């Protein structure tokens, strides 16, 4: 199949997929779009939202419609690396046998990742980066496609272990999940308090998603769009001459080169699902908030004045 035909095919399947997900998940179109973009590009996402916004249901629904294996890990302060990676046990013949942990699935929901100590966080982050886990000196490959969706609760920060900036950078998107509108909440309440069962159709497969990930990387991008992307990211760094005054005033640390790479990949995916054969600057702007918001470290002055990362990104793109 030619790439042109593959793009047209993906546009149709993407619309069908969103309709299928909407049978279960009401509203949250932007959140679903960003999760799908990160799956199409092989990235991972961090979902930030208060409890009760159907994060687990959303990820489970997406996994079902994509035809992928899904596991949920609830992160707690006593969770050990072996609880997620797996461990070696002695079998009846006195031989060591590796029992796989829940990290061996296509889609992992790492629920409340900031509730577990750094050692366990690091074990998951190795799996995310290397697509493999090491147990007792043996490396075990994870099945592709492999996608981690971690959630963080922005309230109740007592007794939590916030992810360090270097580890936050491993996530392609940081996606903010808000409350539904009144109309959407009415629909949610009606749908979840009746006995109606919903049958979801599987529209993709693991192989199809791997092909999409390769297709996205083959999408061409103009030099001026790459130039805009790199300049936009460099302006988030307060020590650069090109950084505007408000960045120098409110930011301690800006985004690194991984932000530029992720912006280009996400823009390619954004262009393709909207029927374009190459991304433009508008595609970069569309994906920039989700890719930059967790890579900008504000200073105490920004905190004191209530200035958000999203506000700084919006100002940068003007």
VEXDREN-2710 file (C-alpha; in Angstrom, 1 decimal):
% VEXDREN-2710
k/r/px/py/pz
1/UNK/0.0/0.0/0.0
2/UNK/1.3/3.5/-0.8
3/UNK/1.9/6.0/1.9
4/UNK/-0.9/8.3/0.4
5/UNK/-3.4/5.4/0.6
6/UNK/-2.1/4.5/4.1
7/UNK/-2.7/8.1/5.3
8/UNK/-6.3/8.2/3.8
9/UNK/-7.0/4.8/5.4
10/UNK/-5.7/6.0/8.8
11/UNK/-7.9/9.2/8.7
12/UNK/-11.0/7.0/8.2
13/UNK/-10.0/4.5/10.9
14/UNK/-9.1/7.3/13.3
15/UNK/-12.6/8.8/13.0
16/UNK/-14.2/5.4/13.4
17/UNK/-12.0/4.8/16.5
18/UNK/-13.1/8.0/18.1
19/UNK/-16.8/7.2/17.5
20/UNK/-16.3/3.7/19.0
21/UNK/-14.6/5.2/22.1
22/UNK/-17.4/7.8/22.4
23/UNK/-19.9/4.9/23.0
24/UNK/-18.3/4.6/26.5
25/UNK/-16.5/7.8/27.1
26/UNK/-18.6/11.0/26.9
27/UNK/-16.7/14.2/26.1
28/UNK/-12.9/14.4/26.7
29/UNK/-12.3/14.5/23.0
30/UNK/-9.0/16.5/23.3
31/UNK/-7.7/14.1/26.0
32/UNK/-8.5/11.0/23.8
33/UNK/-7.0/12.7/20.7
34/UNK/-3.7/13.3/22.6
35/UNK/-3.6/9.7/24.0
36/UNK/-4.1/8.4/20.4
37/UNK/-1.4/10.7/19.0
38/UNK/1.1/9.3/21.5
39/UNK/0.1/5.7/20.7
40/UNK/0.5/6.4/16.9
41/UNK/4.0/7.8/17.5
42/UNK/5.1/5.3/20.2
43/UNK/5.3/7.8/23.0
44/UNK/4.1/7.6/26.6
45/UNK/1.6/10.0/28.4
46/UNK/1.1/11.4/31.9
47/UNK/-2.5/12.1/32.8
48/UNK/-3.1/14.7/35.4
49/UNK/-6.6/14.8/36.9
50/UNK/-8.6/14.4/40.1
51/UNK/-10.1/11.0/41.0
52/UNK/-13.4/9.9/39.5
53/UNK/-12.9/11.2/36.0
54/UNK/-12.9/7.7/34.4
55/UNK/-9.2/7.6/33.6
56/UNK/-9.0/3.7/34.0
57/UNK/-12.2/3.3/32.0
58/UNK/-10.8/5.5/29.2
59/UNK/-7.5/3.6/28.9
60/UNK/-9.3/0.2/29.1
61/UNK/-11.7/1.4/26.3
62/UNK/-8.9/2.6/24.1
63/UNK/-7.0/-0.7/24.6
64/UNK/-10.1/-2.7/23.7
65/UNK/-10.8/-0.7/20.5
66/UNK/-7.1/-1.0/19.5
67/UNK/-7.0/-4.7/20.1
68/UNK/-4.2/-4.4/22.6
69/UNK/-3.4/-6.2/25.9
70/UNK/-4.1/-3.9/28.9
71/UNK/-2.9/-4.1/32.5
72/UNK/-3.5/-1.6/35.4
73/UNK/-1.0/-1.2/38.2
74/UNK/-2.0/0.7/41.3
75/UNK/1.1/2.4/42.7
76/UNK/1.3/2.4/46.5
77/UNK/4.1/3.4/49.0
78/UNK/5.0/-0.3/49.6
79/UNK/5.1/-1.4/45.9
80/UNK/8.4/-3.0/45.1
81/UNK/10.1/-3.2/41.6
82/UNK/9.6/-7.0/41.5
83/UNK/5.8/-6.4/42.0
84/UNK/5.7/-4.7/38.5
85/UNK/8.6/-6.3/36.6
86/UNK/8.2/-9.9/37.9
87/UNK/10.6/-12.2/39.7
88/UNK/12.5/-15.4/39.5
89/UNK/11.1/-18.4/41.5
90/UNK/12.3/-21.9/42.1
91/UNK/10.1/-24.5/40.3
92/UNK/9.6/-28.1/41.4
93/UNK/12.7/-29.2/39.5
94/UNK/14.8/-26.7/41.5
95/UNK/15.3/-24.5/38.4
96/UNK/14.8/-20.7/38.4
97/UNK/11.7/-19.7/36.4
98/UNK/10.8/-16.1/35.5
99/UNK/7.2/-15.1/36.4
100/UNK/6.3/-12.0/34.3
101/UNK/4.9/-9.0/36.2
102/UNK/2.0/-6.8/35.0
103/UNK/4.5/-4.6/33.1
104/UNK/4.3/-7.2/30.3
105/UNK/1.3/-5.9/28.3
106/UNK/0.9/-3.5/25.4
107/UNK/-0.8/-0.7/27.4
108/UNK/0.0/-0.1/31.0
109/UNK/-2.0/2.2/33.2
110/UNK/0.4/3.2/36.0
111/UNK/-2.2/4.6/38.4
112/UNK/-0.9/7.4/40.8
113/UNK/2.7/6.9/39.9
114/UNK/3.7/9.6/42.4
115/UNK/2.5/7.4/45.3
116/UNK/5.4/5.0/45.0
117/UNK/9.1/5.4/46.0
118/UNK/11.8/6.4/43.4
119/UNK/13.2/2.9/43.2
120/UNK/9.9/1.5/41.9
121/UNK/9.3/4.5/39.6
122/UNK/12.8/4.0/38.1
123/UNK/11.9/0.3/37.4
124/UNK/8.9/1.4/35.3
125/UNK/10.9/4.2/33.6
126/UNK/13.6/1.7/32.4
127/UNK/10.8/-0.4/30.8
128/UNK/9.4/2.7/29.1
129/UNK/12.8/3.8/27.8
130/UNK/14.4/0.5/26.8
131/UNK/11.2/-1.5/26.0
132/UNK/12.8/-4.3/28.1
133/UNK/13.3/-5.2/31.7
134/UNK/16.3/-6.6/33.5
135/UNK/15.7/-9.1/36.3
136/UNK/18.6/-11.0/38.0
137/UNK/21.0/-10.1/35.2
138/UNK/18.7/-11.3/32.4
139/UNK/17.0/-8.9/30.0
140/UNK/13.5/-9.7/28.9
141/UNK/12.1/-7.8/25.8
142/UNK/8.6/-6.3/26.1
143/UNK/6.0/-6.9/23.4
144/UNK/5.6/-4.0/20.9
145/UNK/3.7/-1.7/20.7
146/UNK/4.4/-0.7/24.3
147/UNK/2.7/2.3/25.8
148/UNK/2.6/3.6/29.4
149/UNK/-0.1/5.9/30.6
150/UNK/0.7/7.2/34.1
151/UNK/-1.7/9.1/36.2
152/UNK/-1.0/11.8/38.9
153/UNK/-3.5/13.2/41.3
154/UNK/-2.9/17.0/41.6
155/UNK/-4.5/17.1/45.1
156/UNK/-3.5/15.2/48.3
157/UNK/0.3/15.6/47.8
158/UNK/1.2/14.5/51.4
159/UNK/3.3/11.3/51.4
160/UNK/3.9/11.4/47.6
161/UNK/7.1/11.1/45.6
162/UNK/6.9/13.6/42.8
163/UNK/8.6/12.5/39.6
164/UNK/12.0/14.3/39.0
165/UNK/12.2/16.5/35.9
166/UNK/14.6/14.0/34.2
167/UNK/11.9/11.3/34.6
168/UNK/9.0/13.6/33.6
169/UNK/10.9/14.2/30.3
170/UNK/10.4/10.6/29.4
171/UNK/6.7/11.3/28.9
172/UNK/5.8/12.6/25.5
173/UNK/2.5/14.3/26.6
174/UNK/1.3/15.7/29.9
175/UNK/-2.5/15.7/29.5
176/UNK/-4.7/17.7/31.8
177/UNK/-8.1/16.1/32.5
178/UNK/-10.8/18.5/33.6
179/UNK/-14.4/18.1/34.9
180/UNK/-17.1/17.3/32.3
181/UNK/-19.6/20.1/31.4
182/UNK/-23.1/19.8/33.1
183/UNK/-24.6/18.4/29.8
184/UNK/-21.8/15.8/29.6
185/UNK/-22.2/14.9/33.3
186/UNK/-25.9/14.3/32.8
187/UNK/-25.1/11.9/29.9
188/UNK/-22.5/10.1/32.1
189/UNK/-24.9/9.7/35.0
190/UNK/-27.7/8.4/32.7
191/UNK/-25.3/5.9/30.9
192/UNK/-23.7/4.6/34.1
193/UNK/-26.8/4.1/36.2
194/UNK/-28.7/2.0/33.6
195/UNK/-28.4/-1.7/32.8
196/UNK/-27.4/-1.1/29.2
197/UNK/-24.3/-3.1/28.1
198/UNK/-22.1/-1.6/25.4
199/UNK/-20.3/-3.8/22.9
200/UNK/-17.1/-2.4/21.6
201/UNK/-15.6/-3.3/18.2
202/UNK/-11.9/-3.8/17.8
203/UNK/-10.7/-1.7/14.9
204/UNK/-6.9/-2.2/15.0
205/UNK/-4.3/-4.8/16.0
206/UNK/-0.8/-4.7/17.5
207/UNK/0.7/-5.2/14.0
208/UNK/-1.5/-2.4/12.5
209/UNK/-0.3/0.0/15.2
210/UNK/3.4/-0.8/14.6
211/UNK/2.8/0.0/10.9
212/UNK/1.2/3.3/11.8
213/UNK/4.2/4.2/14.0
214/UNK/6.5/3.5/11.0
215/UNK/4.2/5.5/8.7
216/UNK/4.3/8.6/11.0
217/UNK/8.1/8.6/10.9
218/UNK/8.1/8.5/7.1
219/UNK/5.9/11.6/6.9
220/UNK/8.1/14.5/5.4
221/UNK/8.4/17.8/7.3
222/UNK/9.6/21.1/5.8
223/UNK/12.8/22.7/7.1
224/UNK/11.0/25.9/8.1
225/UNK/8.7/23.9/10.4
226/UNK/11.6/22.1/12.1
227/UNK/13.4/25.5/12.4
228/UNK/10.2/27.0/14.1
229/UNK/10.0/24.0/16.4
230/UNK/13.6/24.2/17.6
231/UNK/13.4/28.0/18.1
232/UNK/10.2/27.7/20.0
233/UNK/11.7/25.1/22.4
234/UNK/15.0/27.1/22.8
235/UNK/12.9/30.2/23.8
236/UNK/11.7/28.2/26.9
237/UNK/15.3/28.2/28.3
238/UNK/15.9/31.4/30.4
239/UNK/19.7/31.3/29.8
240/UNK/19.3/31.7/26.0
241/UNK/19.7/35.1/24.4
242/UNK/16.5/34.5/22.4
243/UNK/14.4/33.8/25.5
244/UNK/11.7/36.6/26.0
245/UNK/11.7/38.6/29.2
246/UNK/8.7/36.8/30.7
247/UNK/10.6/33.4/30.4
248/UNK/13.6/34.9/32.1
249/UNK/11.4/36.3/34.9
250/UNK/9.2/33.2/35.5
251/UNK/11.2/30.1/34.5
252/UNK/14.0/28.3/36.2
253/UNK/14.6/25.6/33.6
254/UNK/13.3/25.1/30.1
255/UNK/12.7/22.2/27.8
256/UNK/15.5/20.0/26.4
257/UNK/16.0/18.5/22.9
258/UNK/13.6/15.7/23.6
259/UNK/10.8/18.3/23.5
260/UNK/11.8/19.3/19.9
261/UNK/11.8/15.6/18.8
262/UNK/8.4/14.9/20.4
263/UNK/6.9/18.1/18.9
264/UNK/7.9/17.0/15.4
265/UNK/6.6/13.5/15.9
266/UNK/3.3/14.6/17.5
267/UNK/2.9/17.2/14.7
268/UNK/3.4/14.6/12.1
269/UNK/0.7/12.4/13.7
270/UNK/-1.6/15.4/14.2
271/UNK/-1.3/16.3/10.5
272/UNK/-1.9/12.7/9.3
273/UNK/-5.1/12.2/11.3
274/UNK/-6.4/15.5/9.9
275/UNK/-5.8/14.3/6.4
276/UNK/-2.6/16.2/5.6
277/UNK/0.5/14.7/4.1
278/UNK/3.0/17.0/5.9
279/UNK/2.8/19.0/9.2
280/UNK/2.9/22.8/9.2
281/UNK/3.4/25.3/12.0
282/UNK/-0.3/25.1/13.0
283/UNK/0.2/21.4/13.8
284/UNK/3.2/22.3/16.0
285/UNK/1.1/24.8/17.9
286/UNK/-1.8/22.4/18.3
287/UNK/0.4/19.8/20.1
288/UNK/2.8/22.2/21.9
289/UNK/0.9/22.7/25.3
290/UNK/0.8/18.9/26.0
291/UNK/4.4/18.4/25.1
292/UNK/5.9/21.5/26.8
293/UNK/3.9/21.9/30.0
294/UNK/5.7/19.3/32.0
295/UNK/9.1/20.3/30.7
296/UNK/9.0/23.9/31.9
297/UNK/10.1/24.4/35.5
298/UNK/8.6/27.6/36.9
299/UNK/10.3/29.7/39.6
300/UNK/8.9/30.9/43.0
301/UNK/7.8/34.2/41.4
302/UNK/5.6/32.4/38.8
303/UNK/4.1/30.3/41.6
304/UNK/3.5/33.4/43.8
305/UNK/1.7/35.2/40.9
306/UNK/-0.3/32.2/39.9
307/UNK/1.2/32.0/36.4
308/UNK/0.7/28.6/34.8
309/UNK/2.9/26.7/32.3
310/UNK/0.0/26.9/29.8
311/UNK/-0.1/30.7/30.0
312/UNK/3.7/30.8/29.4
313/UNK/3.4/28.5/26.4
314/UNK/0.5/30.5/24.9
315/UNK/2.6/33.7/25.3
316/UNK/5.5/32.0/23.5
317/UNK/3.4/31.0/20.5
318/UNK/2.0/34.5/20.0
END
